[in-house]
Amino acid sequence: MKLRQICLLVMFHQLLCHGSWALRPPPSNSIPLENTDEDHSTASQPSATISPTFNPANKILSVETNCTRDLFEIRIDLGKKFRGILFAKDFVEECRTRGNQANHVTLRIPTSGCGVRSEMGADGGLELSVKVMLQMDGKLRQRSDIEKVVKCKLPANMMMVDVMDSGDAKKSTRNGRMRFDSATHANPSPPRVRVWLELGGSDGGGSVEVGEATTLSVRAVVPRFIGIRVIDCAALDGLGETSQKLLDERGCPIDEQVMPALHARYRPAEDGWSRPHDEDLIEQLFTATFPAFKFPDRERLHVSCGVQLCKGKCPQVNCQSGEIFYLSSDRQLARIEVFNSLAVTAPQIEIDRLRSDRRYNMTVEEYSPKVTTLRSDGTLCLSISKLAIAFCILGVIFLVAVIVAVCCLIRSRSRRNVEPLRASSTSMFSASTDSQSRFGSKLLIPYGAGGSLPYGRVY
């Protein structure tokens, strides 16, 4: 009886503990399980007990930008201590900076990668833009994280590149967004050129789908005596880790199904002269239309092209033969590299990445409306309260099983204690089936010749 009472007390104690733990109120500083869709701008002042990482008042007070041809600097002021990370979207590991408990955070990224896109403005300047993510926590992606497109204006005069005439030793220089190898020249006022790359869809937008017609344009505003040839074009992942060559060192396409040959056009960049002059500026345009493609693990496609500046017209190359593009040293003026990027979406590729890569915390709503909702892969998701109830039920089942086992053990032992008493109360002369008499057993005696009974009881 004592053992049974102890078991009942243990069961009652376990039920009480599990039930109180499952029904406990959530802590005041935890993230609520259900969130309302209230507007952040009209939200009331947050309570001091709410976690700052889920504070609906998280907002950017100001954004300051500073850009050159090769560097994009972003400074974001939050008005409170920031301990998360700021990174260019789709480049969380490569183009990032971490907050140091200051009220502001600064990110510096190269204009040749990290998802930076350039577009020509109406005033002749270049507008750089990049989509950044402000992650409030250093490790977790949350609903309160902020996504923002940051832009910076690069004036037309900062796009200019000085072109040195050949004649002296060649030197390698990187100047801003355009990397070039130029030759020294004693002329104190060398000609200046502007070269840039445009990349966009048929409507000129910065986002296309895989297979959509996309136009690549290399534009150059140069004096009339300078020739242009576009060479060494490549598709990049934005980091330089993965690349696909599009045009070789001669300017010939590697695979015309991926990137066809460029078509050149010329037009005056200035009006008002009576007759052409070598110092007059002209705009040279090289274009090609190709079906959009992308790298499977990137949302943006980066394209880089080399622009060779020649003194006079650049030599023509027959791409059908093995002819080499040769330019003598006295005709080499500069080698400039231009970059741009484009957002390329592929619904099926995005779905495959969502299924295989758990590092990205993305939802289907972030992609094209053509993307359909994924079917369940068998994963069971439970809230904390439901998980606690499930554990409570399992605990009760376990306790019931233990109690049944203990009761069976007690009953078995009680039976063993009763059997010796029953055996001791049986008569030694009893002939019952349970316990036969030691001396009154029946013996079968064969029928004898003396005429005695065939069977008898022997004592």
ROKOL-117716 format. One record per residue (C-alpha): y, z, x; residue number from 0. Coordinates in steps of 0.2 Angstrom, whole numbers, padded with zeros to 4 digits. Example, Ala and Ser with C-alpha at 12.3 -4.5 7.8 and 13.67 -1.06 7.14 Angstrom:
<recs>
<rec north="-0022" up="0039" east="0062" n="0"/>
<rec north="-0005" up="0036" east="0068" n="1"/>
</recs>
This chain:
<recs>
<rec north="0000" up="0000" east="0000" n="0"/>
<rec north="0012" up="0004" east="0014" n="1"/>
<rec north="0009" up="-0013" east="0022" n="2"/>
<rec north="0012" up="-0022" east="0006" n="3"/>
<rec north="0028" up="-0012" east="0003" n="4"/>
<rec north="0034" up="-0017" east="0020" n="5"/>
<rec north="0031" up="-0035" east="0017" n="6"/>
<rec north="0040" up="-0035" east="0001" n="7"/>
<rec north="0055" up="-0027" east="0010" n="8"/>
<rec north="0055" up="-0040" east="0024" n="9"/>
<rec north="0055" up="-0054" east="0011" n="10"/>
<rec north="0069" up="-0046" east="0001" n="11"/>
<rec north="0079" up="-0044" east="0017" n="12"/>
<rec north="0077" up="-0062" east="0022" n="13"/>
<rec north="0081" up="-0069" east="0005" n="14"/>
<rec north="0097" up="-0059" east="0005" n="15"/>
<rec north="0102" up="-0064" east="0023" n="16"/>
<rec north="0099" up="-0083" east="0020" n="17"/>
<rec north="0107" up="-0083" east="0003" n="18"/>
<rec north="0123" up="-0074" east="0010" n="19"/>
<rec north="0124" up="-0086" east="0025" n="20"/>
<rec north="0122" up="-0102" east="0014" n="21"/>
<rec north="0135" up="-0096" east="0001" n="22"/>
<rec north="0148" up="-0090" east="0014" n="23"/>
<rec north="0166" up="-0097" east="0013" n="24"/>
<rec north="0171" up="-0109" east="0026" n="25"/>
<rec north="0181" up="-0103" east="0040" n="26"/>
<rec north="0200" up="-0105" east="0039" n="27"/>
<rec north="0202" up="-0116" east="0055" n="28"/>
<rec north="0188" up="-0128" east="0051" n="29"/>
<rec north="0190" up="-0146" east="0045" n="30"/>
<rec north="0187" up="-0148" east="0027" n="31"/>
<rec north="0172" up="-0158" east="0021" n="32"/>
<rec north="0182" up="-0167" east="0008" n="33"/>
<rec north="0199" up="-0175" east="0011" n="34"/>
<rec north="0212" up="-0180" east="-0001" n="35"/>
<rec north="0221" up="-0197" east="0001" n="36"/>
<rec north="0238" up="-0189" east="0000" n="37"/>
<rec north="0253" up="-0198" east="0009" n="38"/>
<rec north="0257" up="-0190" east="0025" n="39"/>
<rec north="0275" up="-0192" east="0023" n="40"/>
<rec north="0275" up="-0182" east="0007" n="41"/>
<rec north="0263" up="-0168" east="0013" n="42"/>
<rec north="0269" up="-0151" east="0013" n="43"/>
<rec north="0271" up="-0140" east="0028" n="44"/>
<rec north="0254" up="-0136" east="0036" n="45"/>
<rec north="0247" up="-0119" east="0036" n="46"/>
<rec north="0246" up="-0111" east="0053" n="47"/>
<rec north="0227" up="-0108" east="0051" n="48"/>
<rec north="0223" up="-0127" east="0049" n="49"/>
<rec north="0217" up="-0135" east="0065" n="50"/>
<rec north="0230" up="-0145" east="0074" n="51"/>
<rec north="0218" up="-0160" east="0077" n="52"/>
<rec north="0217" up="-0163" east="0058" n="53"/>
<rec north="0235" up="-0159" east="0055" n="54"/>
<rec north="0242" up="-0172" east="0043" n="55"/>
<rec north="0259" up="-0170" east="0051" n="56"/>
<rec north="0253" up="-0179" east="0067" n="57"/>
<rec north="0265" up="-0192" east="0069" n="58"/>
<rec north="0275" up="-0202" east="0083" n="59"/>
<rec north="0293" up="-0197" east="0085" n="60"/>
<rec north="0298" up="-0211" east="0097" n="61"/>
<rec north="0291" up="-0225" east="0107" n="62"/>
<rec north="0299" up="-0231" east="0123" n="63"/>
<rec north="0293" up="-0247" east="0133" n="64"/>
<rec north="0297" up="-0254" east="0149" n="65"/>
<rec north="0289" up="-0271" east="0155" n="66"/>
<rec north="0289" up="-0283" east="0169" n="67"/>
<rec north="0279" up="-0298" east="0172" n="68"/>
<rec north="0264" up="-0288" east="0178" n="69"/>
<rec north="0266" up="-0271" east="0171" n="70"/>
<rec north="0267" up="-0264" east="0153" n="71"/>
<rec north="0273" up="-0246" east="0152" n="72"/>
<rec north="0272" up="-0236" east="0136" n="73"/>
<rec north="0279" up="-0218" east="0133" n="74"/>
<rec north="0276" up="-0210" east="0117" n="75"/>
<rec north="0284" up="-0194" east="0111" n="76"/>
<rec north="0275" up="-0183" east="0099" n="77"/>
<rec north="0286" up="-0168" east="0098" n="78"/>
<rec north="0272" up="-0156" east="0102" n="79"/>
<rec north="0259" up="-0153" east="0115" n="80"/>
<rec north="0246" up="-0167" east="0117" n="81"/>
<rec north="0229" up="-0164" east="0124" n="82"/>
<rec north="0220" up="-0180" east="0118" n="83"/>
<rec north="0220" up="-0197" east="0126" n="84"/>
<rec north="0230" up="-0213" east="0124" n="85"/>
<rec north="0221" up="-0230" east="0126" n="86"/>
<rec north="0222" up="-0248" east="0123" n="87"/>
<rec north="0211" up="-0252" east="0108" n="88"/>
<rec north="0194" up="-0259" east="0113" n="89"/>
<rec north="0197" up="-0252" east="0131" n="90"/>
<rec north="0194" up="-0234" east="0129" n="91"/>
<rec north="0186" up="-0231" east="0146" n="92"/>
<rec north="0196" up="-0243" east="0156" n="93"/>
<rec north="0214" up="-0243" east="0150" n="94"/>
<rec north="0218" up="-0225" east="0146" n="95"/>
<rec north="0228" up="-0209" east="0150" n="96"/>
<rec north="0225" up="-0191" east="0146" n="97"/>
<rec north="0238" up="-0179" east="0139" n="98"/>
<rec north="0243" up="-0164" east="0150" n="99"/>
<rec north="0249" up="-0152" east="0137" n="100"/>
<rec north="0266" up="-0160" east="0137" n="101"/>
<rec north="0276" up="-0167" east="0122" n="102"/>
<rec north="0274" up="-0185" east="0128" n="103"/>
<rec north="0261" up="-0196" east="0136" n="104"/>
<rec north="0264" up="-0212" east="0146" n="105"/>
<rec north="0252" up="-0226" east="0148" n="106"/>
<rec north="0253" up="-0240" east="0161" n="107"/>
<rec north="0242" up="-0256" east="0159" n="108"/>
<rec north="0242" up="-0273" east="0167" n="109"/>
<rec north="0249" up="-0287" east="0157" n="110"/>
<rec north="0234" up="-0298" east="0163" n="111"/>
<rec north="0221" up="-0288" east="0153" n="112"/>
<rec north="0219" up="-0273" east="0142" n="113"/>
<rec north="0222" up="-0283" east="0126" n="114"/>
<rec north="0240" up="-0287" east="0130" n="115"/>
<rec north="0246" up="-0302" east="0121" n="116"/>
<rec north="0262" up="-0313" east="0125" n="117"/>
<rec north="0272" up="-0324" east="0113" n="118"/>
<rec north="0287" up="-0334" east="0116" n="119"/>
<rec north="0302" up="-0328" east="0107" n="120"/>
<rec north="0316" up="-0338" east="0099" n="121"/>
<rec north="0328" up="-0333" east="0113" n="122"/>
<rec north="0317" up="-0340" east="0127" n="123"/>
<rec north="0310" up="-0323" east="0131" n="124"/>
<rec north="0293" up="-0317" east="0131" n="125"/>
<rec north="0287" up="-0303" east="0119" n="126"/>
<rec north="0272" up="-0293" east="0125" n="127"/>
<rec north="0262" up="-0283" east="0113" n="128"/>
<rec north="0247" up="-0272" east="0113" n="129"/>
<rec north="0237" up="-0261" east="0100" n="130"/>
<rec north="0235" up="-0243" east="0106" n="131"/>
<rec north="0226" up="-0228" east="0099" n="132"/>
<rec north="0232" up="-0211" east="0100" n="133"/>
<rec north="0217" up="-0199" east="0099" n="134"/>
<rec north="0222" up="-0181" east="0096" n="135"/>
<rec north="0206" up="-0174" east="0103" n="136"/>
<rec north="0199" up="-0178" east="0121" n="137"/>
<rec north="0182" up="-0181" east="0115" n="138"/>
<rec north="0182" up="-0183" east="0096" n="139"/>
<rec north="0188" up="-0198" east="0085" n="140"/>
<rec north="0196" up="-0191" east="0069" n="141"/>
<rec north="0205" up="-0197" east="0054" n="142"/>
<rec north="0221" up="-0190" east="0060" n="143"/>
<rec north="0221" up="-0202" east="0075" n="144"/>
<rec north="0235" up="-0214" east="0076" n="145"/>
<rec north="0234" up="-0233" east="0079" n="146"/>
<rec north="0250" up="-0243" east="0083" n="147"/>
<rec north="0255" up="-0260" east="0089" n="148"/>
<rec north="0268" up="-0258" east="0103" n="149"/>
<rec north="0279" up="-0272" east="0108" n="150"/>
<rec north="0291" up="-0275" east="0123" n="151"/>
<rec north="0304" up="-0289" east="0126" n="152"/>
<rec north="0303" up="-0298" east="0143" n="153"/>
<rec north="0320" up="-0307" east="0145" n="154"/>
<rec north="0320" up="-0326" east="0150" n="155"/>
<rec north="0328" up="-0322" east="0167" n="156"/>
<rec north="0313" up="-0310" east="0171" n="157"/>
<rec north="0301" up="-0324" east="0168" n="158"/>
<rec north="0308" up="-0335" east="0182" n="159"/>
<rec north="0299" up="-0338" east="0198" n="160"/>
<rec north="0307" up="-0343" east="0214" n="161"/>
<rec north="0298" up="-0359" east="0221" n="162"/>
<rec north="0299" up="-0360" east="0240" n="163"/>
<rec north="0298" up="-0377" east="0248" n="164"/>
<rec north="0284" up="-0380" east="0261" n="165"/>
<rec north="0286" up="-0381" east="0279" n="166"/>
<rec north="0283" up="-0363" east="0286" n="167"/>
<rec north="0268" up="-0352" east="0285" n="168"/>
<rec north="0260" up="-0349" east="0269" n="169"/>
<rec north="0261" up="-0332" east="0261" n="170"/>
<rec north="0252" up="-0324" east="0246" n="171"/>
<rec north="0262" up="-0315" east="0234" n="172"/>
<rec north="0260" up="-0308" east="0217" n="173"/>
<rec north="0276" up="-0307" east="0206" n="174"/>
<rec north="0274" up="-0300" east="0189" n="175"/>
<rec north="0264" up="-0308" east="0176" n="176"/>
<rec north="0262" up="-0324" east="0187" n="177"/>
<rec north="0252" up="-0323" east="0203" n="178"/>
<rec north="0256" up="-0336" east="0215" n="179"/>
<rec north="0255" up="-0342" east="0233" n="180"/>
<rec north="0271" up="-0349" east="0239" n="181"/>
<rec north="0278" up="-0356" east="0255" n="182"/>
<rec north="0293" up="-0350" east="0264" n="183"/>
<rec north="0309" up="-0360" east="0264" n="184"/>
<rec north="0326" up="-0358" east="0272" n="185"/>
<rec north="0335" up="-0364" east="0257" n="186"/>
<rec north="0345" up="-0349" east="0251" n="187"/>
<rec north="0344" up="-0355" east="0233" n="188"/>
<rec north="0327" up="-0361" east="0229" n="189"/>
<rec north="0323" up="-0369" east="0212" n="190"/>
<rec north="0317" up="-0357" east="0199" n="191"/>
<rec north="0303" up="-0361" east="0186" n="192"/>
<rec north="0296" up="-0353" east="0170" n="193"/>
<rec north="0277" up="-0355" east="0167" n="194"/>
<rec north="0268" up="-0346" east="0153" n="195"/>
<rec north="0252" up="-0348" east="0142" n="196"/>
<rec north="0251" up="-0348" east="0123" n="197"/>
<rec north="0235" up="-0345" east="0114" n="198"/>
<rec north="0233" up="-0345" east="0095" n="199"/>
<rec north="0225" up="-0352" east="0080" n="200"/>
<rec north="0229" up="-0367" east="0070" n="201"/>
<rec north="0243" up="-0357" east="0061" n="202"/>
<rec north="0249" up="-0350" east="0077" n="203"/>
<rec north="0243" up="-0332" east="0073" n="204"/>
<rec north="0235" up="-0321" east="0086" n="205"/>
<rec north="0219" up="-0318" east="0077" n="206"/>
<rec north="0205" up="-0331" east="0073" n="207"/>
<rec north="0186" up="-0331" east="0069" n="208"/>
<rec north="0172" up="-0337" east="0080" n="209"/>
<rec north="0171" up="-0356" east="0078" n="210"/>
<rec north="0189" up="-0358" east="0071" n="211"/>
<rec north="0200" up="-0371" east="0080" n="212"/>
<rec north="0211" up="-0363" east="0093" n="213"/>
<rec north="0224" up="-0370" east="0104" n="214"/>
<rec north="0227" up="-0367" east="0122" n="215"/>
<rec north="0244" up="-0372" east="0128" n="216"/>
<rec north="0251" up="-0370" east="0146" n="217"/>
<rec north="0270" up="-0373" east="0146" n="218"/>
<rec north="0281" up="-0375" east="0161" n="219"/>
<rec north="0300" up="-0378" east="0162" n="220"/>
<rec north="0303" up="-0385" east="0180" n="221"/>
<rec north="0314" up="-0397" east="0189" n="222"/>
<rec north="0310" up="-0416" east="0187" n="223"/>
<rec north="0304" up="-0417" east="0205" n="224"/>
<rec north="0290" up="-0404" east="0203" n="225"/>
<rec north="0273" up="-0409" east="0197" n="226"/>
<rec north="0261" up="-0398" east="0187" n="227"/>
<rec north="0242" up="-0397" east="0187" n="228"/>
<rec north="0232" up="-0384" east="0177" n="229"/>
<rec north="0216" up="-0378" east="0186" n="230"/>
<rec north="0204" up="-0364" east="0187" n="231"/>
<rec north="0205" up="-0359" east="0169" n="232"/>
<rec north="0193" up="-0345" east="0164" n="233"/>
<rec north="0189" up="-0334" east="0149" n="234"/>
<rec north="0189" up="-0315" east="0153" n="235"/>
<rec north="0184" up="-0299" east="0145" n="236"/>
<rec north="0201" up="-0291" east="0150" n="237"/>
<rec north="0194" up="-0281" east="0164" n="238"/>
<rec north="0187" up="-0294" east="0176" n="239"/>
<rec north="0169" up="-0288" east="0174" n="240"/>
<rec north="0163" up="-0303" east="0164" n="241"/>
<rec north="0170" up="-0321" east="0165" n="242"/>
<rec north="0166" up="-0339" east="0159" n="243"/>
<rec north="0174" up="-0353" east="0169" n="244"/>
<rec north="0182" up="-0366" east="0158" n="245"/>
<rec north="0191" up="-0378" east="0170" n="246"/>
<rec north="0186" up="-0380" east="0188" n="247"/>
<rec north="0197" up="-0381" east="0204" n="248"/>
<rec north="0201" up="-0399" east="0200" n="249"/>
<rec north="0206" up="-0395" east="0182" n="250"/>
<rec north="0191" up="-0404" east="0175" n="251"/>
<rec north="0181" up="-0395" east="0160" n="252"/>
<rec north="0165" up="-0387" east="0164" n="253"/>
<rec north="0158" up="-0389" east="0147" n="254"/>
<rec north="0168" up="-0400" east="0135" n="255"/>
<rec north="0160" up="-0392" east="0120" n="256"/>
<rec north="0167" up="-0376" east="0125" n="257"/>
<rec north="0184" up="-0382" east="0132" n="258"/>
<rec north="0189" up="-0400" east="0132" n="259"/>
<rec north="0201" up="-0408" east="0145" n="260"/>
<rec north="0219" up="-0404" east="0144" n="261"/>
<rec north="0232" up="-0417" east="0137" n="262"/>
<rec north="0249" up="-0418" east="0145" n="263"/>
<rec north="0266" up="-0421" east="0137" n="264"/>
<rec north="0283" up="-0421" east="0144" n="265"/>
<rec north="0300" up="-0419" east="0136" n="266"/>
<rec north="0318" up="-0414" east="0142" n="267"/>
<rec north="0322" up="-0396" east="0142" n="268"/>
<rec north="0341" up="-0399" east="0143" n="269"/>
<rec north="0352" up="-0412" east="0134" n="270"/>
<rec north="0369" up="-0419" east="0139" n="271"/>
<rec north="0366" up="-0429" east="0155" n="272"/>
<rec north="0370" up="-0448" east="0156" n="273"/>
<rec north="0355" up="-0452" east="0167" n="274"/>
<rec north="0339" up="-0443" east="0174" n="275"/>
<rec north="0341" up="-0433" east="0190" n="276"/>
<rec north="0329" up="-0424" east="0200" n="277"/>
<rec north="0337" up="-0407" east="0197" n="278"/>
<rec north="0336" up="-0409" east="0178" n="279"/>
<rec north="0324" up="-0397" east="0169" n="280"/>
<rec north="0310" up="-0404" east="0160" n="281"/>
<rec north="0296" up="-0395" east="0149" n="282"/>
<rec north="0278" up="-0400" east="0154" n="283"/>
<rec north="0265" up="-0396" east="0140" n="284"/>
<rec north="0246" up="-0396" east="0143" n="285"/>
<rec north="0236" up="-0392" east="0127" n="286"/>
<rec north="0218" up="-0392" east="0122" n="287"/>
<rec north="0210" up="-0387" east="0106" n="288"/>
<rec north="0193" up="-0378" east="0106" n="289"/>
<rec north="0182" up="-0368" east="0094" n="290"/>
<rec north="0185" up="-0350" east="0096" n="291"/>
<rec north="0172" up="-0339" east="0105" n="292"/>
<rec north="0171" up="-0321" east="0112" n="293"/>
<rec north="0161" up="-0309" east="0122" n="294"/>
<rec north="0149" up="-0299" east="0111" n="295"/>
<rec north="0156" up="-0282" east="0117" n="296"/>
<rec north="0174" up="-0286" east="0116" n="297"/>
<rec north="0186" up="-0289" east="0101" n="298"/>
<rec north="0199" up="-0299" east="0112" n="299"/>
<rec north="0197" up="-0314" east="0122" n="300"/>
<rec north="0207" up="-0316" east="0138" n="301"/>
<rec north="0211" up="-0332" east="0146" n="302"/>
<rec north="0218" up="-0335" east="0163" n="303"/>
<rec north="0224" up="-0352" east="0171" n="304"/>
<rec north="0230" up="-0357" east="0187" n="305"/>
<rec north="0245" up="-0368" east="0188" n="306"/>
<rec north="0248" up="-0378" east="0204" n="307"/>
<rec north="0265" up="-0384" east="0208" n="308"/>
<rec north="0267" up="-0400" east="0218" n="309"/>
<rec north="0281" up="-0408" east="0226" n="310"/>
<rec north="0282" up="-0424" east="0216" n="311"/>
<rec north="0268" up="-0429" east="0205" n="312"/>
<rec north="0251" up="-0420" east="0207" n="313"/>
<rec north="0237" up="-0431" east="0212" n="314"/>
<rec north="0226" up="-0437" east="0198" n="315"/>
<rec north="0207" up="-0434" east="0198" n="316"/>
<rec north="0193" up="-0443" east="0190" n="317"/>
<rec north="0182" up="-0430" east="0182" n="318"/>
<rec north="0168" up="-0441" east="0180" n="319"/>
<rec north="0165" up="-0443" east="0199" n="320"/>
<rec north="0164" up="-0430" east="0212" n="321"/>
<rec north="0182" up="-0433" east="0218" n="322"/>
<rec north="0190" up="-0418" east="0226" n="323"/>
<rec north="0208" up="-0412" east="0221" n="324"/>
<rec north="0217" up="-0413" east="0238" n="325"/>
<rec north="0235" up="-0408" east="0240" n="326"/>
<rec north="0243" up="-0409" east="0257" n="327"/>
<rec north="0251" up="-0393" east="0264" n="328"/>
<rec north="0269" up="-0402" east="0264" n="329"/>
<rec north="0267" up="-0405" east="0245" n="330"/>
<rec north="0261" up="-0388" east="0240" n="331"/>
<rec north="0275" up="-0378" east="0232" n="332"/>
<rec north="0267" up="-0363" east="0223" n="333"/>
<rec north="0251" up="-0357" east="0214" n="334"/>
<rec north="0255" up="-0347" east="0198" n="335"/>
<rec north="0242" up="-0339" east="0187" n="336"/>
<rec north="0246" up="-0336" east="0168" n="337"/>
<rec north="0237" up="-0325" east="0156" n="338"/>
<rec north="0236" up="-0322" east="0137" n="339"/>
<rec north="0224" up="-0314" east="0125" n="340"/>
<rec north="0218" up="-0317" east="0107" n="341"/>
<rec north="0209" up="-0307" east="0094" n="342"/>
<rec north="0193" up="-0315" east="0089" n="343"/>
<rec north="0182" up="-0308" east="0075" n="344"/>
<rec north="0164" up="-0312" east="0072" n="345"/>
<rec north="0156" up="-0304" east="0057" n="346"/>
<rec north="0138" up="-0305" east="0062" n="347"/>
<rec north="0142" up="-0299" east="0080" n="348"/>
<rec north="0152" up="-0284" east="0073" n="349"/>
<rec north="0138" up="-0279" east="0062" n="350"/>
<rec north="0125" up="-0280" east="0076" n="351"/>
<rec north="0137" up="-0269" east="0087" n="352"/>
<rec north="0139" up="-0256" east="0074" n="353"/>
<rec north="0120" up="-0255" east="0072" n="354"/>
<rec north="0117" up="-0254" east="0091" n="355"/>
<rec north="0132" up="-0245" east="0099" n="356"/>
<rec north="0135" up="-0228" east="0093" n="357"/>
<rec north="0150" up="-0225" east="0105" n="358"/>
<rec north="0162" up="-0234" east="0093" n="359"/>
<rec north="0167" up="-0224" east="0078" n="360"/>
<rec north="0172" up="-0238" east="0067" n="361"/>
<rec north="0169" up="-0242" east="0048" n="362"/>
<rec north="0166" up="-0259" east="0040" n="363"/>
<rec north="0184" up="-0258" east="0032" n="364"/>
<rec north="0191" up="-0261" east="0049" n="365"/>
<rec north="0184" up="-0279" east="0050" n="366"/>
<rec north="0186" up="-0295" east="0040" n="367"/>
<rec north="0184" up="-0294" east="0021" n="368"/>
<rec north="0169" up="-0306" east="0023" n="369"/>
<rec north="0159" up="-0292" east="0031" n="370"/>
<rec north="0147" up="-0284" east="0019" n="371"/>
<rec north="0142" up="-0266" east="0019" n="372"/>
<rec north="0127" up="-0262" east="0030" n="373"/>
<rec north="0111" up="-0257" east="0021" n="374"/>
<rec north="0105" up="-0239" east="0025" n="375"/>
<rec north="0093" up="-0238" east="0040" n="376"/>
<rec north="0084" up="-0222" east="0034" n="377"/>
<rec north="0096" up="-0210" east="0041" n="378"/>
<rec north="0099" up="-0194" east="0030" n="379"/>
<rec north="0116" up="-0186" east="0031" n="380"/>
<rec north="0118" up="-0168" east="0024" n="381"/>
<rec north="0134" up="-0157" east="0023" n="382"/>
<rec north="0134" up="-0140" east="0030" n="383"/>
<rec north="0131" up="-0131" east="0014" n="384"/>
<rec north="0116" up="-0142" east="0009" n="385"/>
<rec north="0109" up="-0140" east="0026" n="386"/>
<rec north="0110" up="-0121" east="0024" n="387"/>
<rec north="0102" up="-0122" east="0007" n="388"/>
<rec north="0088" up="-0133" east="0014" n="389"/>
<rec north="0085" up="-0120" east="0028" n="390"/>
<rec north="0085" up="-0106" east="0015" n="391"/>
<rec north="0072" up="-0114" east="0005" n="392"/>
<rec north="0061" up="-0117" east="0020" n="393"/>
<rec north="0063" up="-0099" east="0025" n="394"/>
<rec north="0058" up="-0093" east="0008" n="395"/>
<rec north="0042" up="-0105" east="0008" n="396"/>
<rec north="0038" up="-0098" east="0025" n="397"/>
<rec north="0040" up="-0080" east="0019" n="398"/>
<rec north="0029" up="-0083" east="0004" n="399"/>
<rec north="0016" up="-0091" east="0015" n="400"/>
<rec north="0016" up="-0075" east="0027" n="401"/>
<rec north="0015" up="-0063" east="0012" n="402"/>
<rec north="0000" up="-0073" east="0004" n="403"/>
<rec north="-0009" up="-0072" east="0021" n="404"/>
<rec north="-0006" up="-0054" east="0023" n="405"/>
<rec north="-0012" up="-0050" east="0005" n="406"/>
<rec north="-0028" up="-0060" east="0009" n="407"/>
<rec north="-0031" up="-0051" east="0025" n="408"/>
<rec north="-0029" up="-0034" east="0016" n="409"/>
<rec north="-0041" up="-0039" east="0002" n="410"/>
<rec north="-0053" up="-0045" east="0015" n="411"/>
<rec north="-0053" up="-0028" east="0024" n="412"/>
<rec north="-0054" up="-0018" east="0008" n="413"/>
<rec north="-0070" up="-0028" east="0003" n="414"/>
<rec north="-0078" up="-0024" east="0020" n="415"/>
<rec north="-0074" up="-0005" east="0017" n="416"/>
<rec north="-0083" up="-0006" east="0000" n="417"/>
<rec north="-0099" up="-0014" east="0006" n="418"/>
<rec north="-0106" up="0001" east="0016" n="419"/>
<rec north="-0103" up="0013" east="0002" n="420"/>
<rec north="-0113" up="0002" east="-0010" n="421"/>
<rec north="-0127" up="0000" east="0003" n="422"/>
<rec north="-0128" up="0019" east="0006" n="423"/>
<rec north="-0130" up="0023" east="-0013" n="424"/>
<rec north="-0145" up="0012" east="-0015" n="425"/>
<rec north="-0163" up="0021" east="-0016" n="426"/>
<rec north="-0175" up="0018" east="-0003" n="427"/>
<rec north="-0188" up="0014" east="-0016" n="428"/>
<rec north="-0177" up="0002" east="-0025" n="429"/>
<rec north="-0184" up="-0016" east="-0027" n="430"/>
<rec north="-0168" up="-0024" east="-0031" n="431"/>
<rec north="-0163" up="-0041" east="-0024" n="432"/>
<rec north="-0149" up="-0033" east="-0015" n="433"/>
<rec north="-0158" up="-0020" east="-0005" n="434"/>
<rec north="-0177" up="-0019" east="-0006" n="435"/>
<rec north="-0187" up="-0003" east="-0003" n="436"/>
<rec north="-0193" up="-0001" east="0015" n="437"/>
<rec north="-0210" up="0005" east="0009" n="438"/>
<rec north="-0212" up="-0003" east="-0008" n="439"/>
<rec north="-0213" up="-0020" east="-0003" n="440"/>
<rec north="-0225" up="-0032" east="-0012" n="441"/>
<rec north="-0240" up="-0038" east="-0002" n="442"/>
<rec north="-0251" up="-0053" east="-0006" n="443"/>
<rec north="-0269" up="-0048" east="-0003" n="444"/>
<rec north="-0282" up="-0062" east="-0004" n="445"/>
<rec north="-0296" up="-0060" east="-0017" n="446"/>
<rec north="-0311" up="-0050" east="-0009" n="447"/>
<rec north="-0329" up="-0052" east="-0012" n="448"/>
<rec north="-0331" up="-0034" east="-0019" n="449"/>
<rec north="-0324" up="-0039" east="-0036" n="450"/>
<rec north="-0307" up="-0029" east="-0033" n="451"/>
<rec north="-0291" up="-0035" east="-0040" n="452"/>
<rec north="-0284" up="-0050" east="-0032" n="453"/>
<rec north="-0267" up="-0042" east="-0030" n="454"/>
<rec north="-0261" up="-0024" east="-0028" n="455"/>
<rec north="-0247" up="-0013" east="-0023" n="456"/>
<rec north="-0249" up="-0005" east="-0006" n="457"/>
<rec north="-0240" up="0011" east="-0002" n="458"/>
</recs>
